[in-house]
Amino acid sequence: MNFSEKMTELEKILKKLESENIPLEESLSDFEHGVKLIKECRTFLEDAKQKVTILTDSGEQQRKKA
């Protein structure tokens, strides 16, 4: 599942938890799944930020050498 799919799944979980009258066990299960997806999305974003930083720093260093 990619980042966009995870965000879509999180939105579905949020809407379900906010709007439906579901059993506690199901709510807890959905909440746990949502927390897992959030952690995965945060990891993806942190990795992306590191890559952008590395690429940006590399570009700035090359411009300084030129």
PyMOL commands that set and color helices and strands:
alter all, ss='L'
color gray80, all
select helices_A, chain A and resi 3-19+24-65
alter helices_A, ss='H'
color red, helices_A
deselect
rebuild
show_as cartoon
